[in-house]
Amino acid sequence: MTAPLLPGYAHVYSGKVRDLYAPLGDDGAPREDRLLLVASDRISAYDFVLETPIPDKGAVLTQLSLWWFEQLQDLVPNHVVSTDVPGEVAGRAVLVERLDMVPVECIGRAYLTGGGLEEYRAAGSVCGVALPEGLTDGSELPSPIFTPTTKAPVGEHDQPMTYAEVEAQVGAPLAARLRDLTTRILARGNDIARERGILLADTKVEYGLRPVEGGEPEVVLADEVLTPDSSRFWPAASWRPGSAQESYDKQYVRDWLTSDRSGWDRRSGEQPPALPAEVIERTRAKYVEAYEALTGRTFSA
């Protein structure tokens, strides 16, 4: 997971998918107000970064996020400063504000599936949010719900949080703003995606805080938004509650990893195996298909 060297930038951090760099100022020191956010072709699943990259994935995530930032700009400001970036990372990087990141994974759910479904079956609720009886895999929820988790380091597992726990960590006013923005972003995303034949089952959103002189910090949308890495996308035409849904996102990789074909036991704690060529190709195709269906544009790396 070695980040590439970029002249004029100092490497700051590498996450599961993204590499962060600070531009160097005239004095040669890293600037503290800007970051270069580079989306790699790495893919993660079940809290592991897989050995096998997905070609063009970083470009898809970056270009789709930029498109969604435009669709959401009346709801919440975003961290993008410029797309004028070094040629080595053109198309998959953006220059952004350096923000104080909110230490909570903000997850919104419009449909019940995945870890939320498991929790619902056990407790009838998700992150303390009570849900109606009789829901099944793929059921649409009465309205989008806020189901946050902790923000765990790479290699560790995020843990579900109740809304009260978020309030205790960041304060009641900010917790309310995070809940409102996350569910509104998911609802807006679904309004747009449904017109294009796609359902947004759930999504993870990250926020930073922008200082405001003499007032409370402003909440800013950061990282990525409504991409196949951070969200579950389902073709609306094939949606059938009661079983796993066909998807455009990395659920295809998750399904292969947990199938007999991979030979991997999710409970083992061992690194997952390398992806075979057909899974790599199919996953890339799904990411590109999602981008083109949502934006109406032809993907070009």
C-alpha positions in Angstrom: 0.0 0.0 0.0 2.9 2.3 -0.8 1.8 5.8 -1.9 3.5 7.2 -5.0 6.0 10.0 -4.7 4.7 13.3 -6.0 7.1 16.3 -6.6 6.0 19.3 -4.7 3.9 17.3 -2.2 4.6 15.6 1.1 2.8 12.3 1.8 0.6 12.7 4.9 -1.5 9.5 5.2 -2.8 6.5 3.3 -6.2 5.0 4.1 -7.9 1.9 2.7 -8.4 3.6 -0.7 -7.1 7.1 -0.6 -3.6 8.7 -0.3 -3.3 12.2 1.2 -0.6 14.7 0.4 0.1 18.2 1.6 1.3 20.8 -1.0 4.7 22.3 -0.2 4.7 26.0 0.3 7.4 28.4 -0.9 9.4 27.7 2.2 9.4 23.9 1.4 7.2 23.1 4.4 3.8 21.3 4.0 0.9 23.6 3.9 -1.6 23.2 6.7 -4.7 24.5 4.8 -4.8 22.2 1.8 -4.6 18.5 1.0 -4.3 16.6 -2.3 -6.8 13.7 -2.1 -5.8 10.9 -4.4 -8.1 7.9 -5.0 -6.2 4.8 -5.7 -7.4 1.6 -7.4 -7.2 -0.3 -4.2 -10.4 -2.0 -3.0 -11.4 -3.0 0.5 -13.9 -5.5 1.8 -14.7 -6.7 5.3 -12.1 -4.3 6.8 -9.3 -5.7 4.6 -7.5 -3.9 1.8 -7.4 -6.6 -0.9 -4.2 -7.5 -2.7 -5.7 -7.0 -6.1 -6.6 -3.4 -7.4 -9.5 -2.6 -9.7 -8.3 -0.7 -12.8 -9.7 2.8 -13.2 -11.6 2.6 -9.9 -9.9 5.7 -8.4 -10.9 7.7 -11.5 -14.5 6.5 -11.3 -14.8 7.4 -7.6 -13.2 10.9 -8.1 -15.3 11.8 -11.1 -18.5 10.5 -9.7 -18.0 12.3 -6.4 -17.4 15.6 -8.2 -20.6 15.1 -10.1 -22.5 14.4 -6.9 -21.0 17.4 -5.1 -22.6 19.5 -7.8 -26.0 17.9 -7.2 -25.8 18.4 -3.4 -24.2 21.9 -3.2 -27.5 23.5 -2.2 -27.8 21.1 0.8 -24.2 21.3 2.1 -20.9 22.9 1.1 -18.1 20.5 0.1 -14.3 20.5 0.5 -13.2 20.8 -3.1 -10.9 23.6 -4.0 -9.6 22.6 -7.4 -9.2 19.8 -9.9 -5.9 21.2 -11.1 -3.6 18.4 -9.9 -0.3 16.8 -10.9 -0.3 14.9 -14.2 0.6 11.7 -12.4 -2.7 11.6 -10.6 -4.9 13.5 -13.1 -8.5 12.4 -13.2 -8.3 10.7 -9.8 -7.3 13.5 -7.4 -8.7 16.7 -6.1 -7.2 19.6 -4.1 -9.3 20.1 -1.0 -9.6 22.1 2.2 -7.8 20.7 5.2 -10.6 20.2 7.7 -11.1 19.0 11.2 -12.8 15.7 10.4 -15.8 14.5 12.4 -14.8 11.3 14.2 -18.0 9.4 13.3 -18.9 7.3 10.2 -22.2 8.8 9.2 -24.3 6.1 7.6 -27.8 6.5 6.2 -30.1 3.7 5.2 -33.1 3.8 2.9 -33.3 0.0 2.5 -32.6 -2.8 4.9 -29.6 -5.1 4.1 -26.1 -6.0 5.1 -25.1 -5.4 8.7 -28.3 -3.4 9.3 -30.4 -6.5 8.4 -28.3 -8.7 10.8 -28.9 -6.2 13.7 -32.6 -5.9 12.8 -33.1 -9.6 12.9 -31.4 -9.8 16.3 -33.0 -6.7 18.0 -35.7 -5.3 15.8 -33.7 -2.1 15.4 -30.6 -0.7 13.8 -28.2 1.5 16.0 -31.1 2.0 18.4 -33.6 3.0 15.7 -36.7 0.8 16.1 -38.1 -0.5 12.8 -41.4 -2.0 11.9 -41.9 -5.8 12.2 -41.8 -8.0 9.1 -39.0 -6.4 7.2 -36.8 -8.6 5.1 -33.6 -8.3 3.0 -34.1 -5.4 0.6 -37.1 -3.9 2.3 -37.6 -0.2 1.8 -37.7 1.7 5.1 -40.5 4.1 5.8 -37.9 6.9 5.6 -34.1 7.1 5.6 -32.6 6.5 9.0 -29.2 7.6 10.5 -27.2 4.5 11.7 -23.7 5.8 12.6 -20.6 3.7 13.5 -17.3 4.4 15.0 -14.4 5.4 12.7 -11.9 2.6 13.3 -8.3 2.6 12.1 -7.4 0.5 9.0 -7.6 -3.2 9.8 -10.0 -2.7 12.7 -13.8 -3.0 12.7 -16.2 -0.1 12.9 -18.8 -0.5 15.7 -22.4 0.5 15.6 -23.3 3.7 17.6 -26.6 4.9 19.0 -27.6 8.4 18.4 -27.1 9.1 22.1 -23.5 8.0 21.8 -22.9 10.3 18.9 -24.4 13.2 21.0 -22.0 12.3 23.8 -19.0 12.3 21.4 -19.6 15.4 19.4 -22.4 17.3 21.2 -26.1 17.5 20.6 -26.2 20.4 18.1 -23.6 18.8 15.8 -25.1 15.3 16.2 -28.5 16.7 15.0 -26.8 18.4 12.0 -25.0 15.2 11.0 -28.2 13.1 11.2 -30.2 15.7 9.2 -27.6 16.1 6.5 -26.9 12.4 6.1 -30.6 11.4 5.7 -31.2 14.4 3.4 -28.2 13.5 1.2 -29.5 9.9 0.9 -33.0 11.1 0.1 -31.7 13.6 -2.6 -29.5 10.9 -4.0 -32.4 8.5 -4.3 -34.6 11.2 -6.0 -31.9 11.6 -8.6 -30.9 8.0 -9.0 -34.5 6.6 -9.3 -34.9 8.7 -12.4 -32.0 6.8 -13.8 -33.2 3.4 -12.8 -31.1 3.0 -9.7 -31.9 2.6 -6.0 -29.5 3.8 -3.3 -29.9 1.3 -0.5 -27.5 3.0 2.0 -24.5 5.2 2.1 -21.6 6.3 4.2 -20.8 10.1 4.4 -17.9 11.9 6.0 -17.8 15.5 7.2 -15.3 18.0 8.3 -15.6 21.2 10.2 -14.7 24.6 8.7 -13.8 27.3 11.2 -16.1 30.3 11.3 -14.8 33.4 13.0 -17.0 34.3 16.0 -19.4 31.4 15.4 -19.9 27.6 15.4 -17.8 25.7 12.8 -19.6 25.0 9.5 -20.2 21.3 8.6 -18.6 20.5 5.2 -19.1 17.4 3.1 -15.7 15.7 2.6 -13.9 12.6 1.2 -16.2 11.0 -1.4 -20.0 10.9 -1.7 -22.5 8.4 -3.2 -20.0 6.3 -4.9 -19.9 2.5 -5.4 -17.3 2.3 -2.6 -19.4 4.3 0.0 -22.9 3.2 -1.1 -25.0 0.3 -2.2 -26.5 0.8 -5.7 -29.3 -1.6 -6.9 -30.9 -1.7 -10.4 -34.5 -0.6 -9.7 -35.9 -3.0 -12.4 -34.6 -6.1 -10.6 -35.4 -5.0 -7.0 -37.2 -7.8 -5.1 -37.3 -7.7 -1.3 -36.7 -11.0 0.4 -33.3 -11.9 -1.0 -29.9 -10.4 -1.9 -30.2 -7.8 -4.6 -28.2 -7.4 -7.8 -25.9 -4.5 -7.4 -23.5 -2.0 -9.1 -21.2 -1.7 -6.2 -18.4 -3.8 -4.5 -21.0 -6.2 -3.1 -20.0 -8.3 -6.1 -16.5 -8.6 -4.5 -18.0 -9.3 -1.1 -20.2 -12.0 -2.5 -17.2 -13.7 -4.2 -15.1 -13.6 -1.1 -17.8 -15.3 1.0 -18.5 -17.9 -1.6 -17.0 -21.4 -1.8 -15.1 -20.3 -4.9 -12.7 -18.1 -2.9 -11.8 -20.6 -0.3 -11.7 -17.8 2.3 -13.3 -17.9 5.8 -14.4 -14.5 6.8 -14.1 -15.5 10.5 -10.5 -16.6 10.2 -9.0 -13.2 10.5 -6.7 -14.0 7.6 -6.1 -11.8 4.6 -8.5 -12.5 1.8 -7.1 -14.1 -1.4 -6.3 -12.3 -4.6 -9.3 -11.7 -6.9 -9.4 -13.7 -10.1 -9.4 -11.9 -13.5 -13.1 -12.3 -14.1 -14.0 -10.7 -10.8 -11.7 -7.8 -11.4 -13.2 -7.2 -14.9 -16.8 -7.6 -13.7 -16.2 -5.2 -10.8 -14.6 -2.6 -13.0 -17.5 -2.9 -15.4 -20.0 -2.4 -12.6 -18.3 0.7 -11.3 -18.2 2.2 -14.8 -21.8 1.2 -15.4 -22.9 3.0 -12.2 -21.0 6.1 -13.2 -22.5 6.3 -16.7 -26.0 5.5 -15.6 -26.0 8.1 -12.9 -24.2 10.9 -14.7 -25.3 10.3 -18.3 -21.7 10.7 -19.3 -19.3 8.3 -21.0 -16.5 7.3 -18.6 -13.0 8.3 -19.6 -10.0 7.7 -17.3 
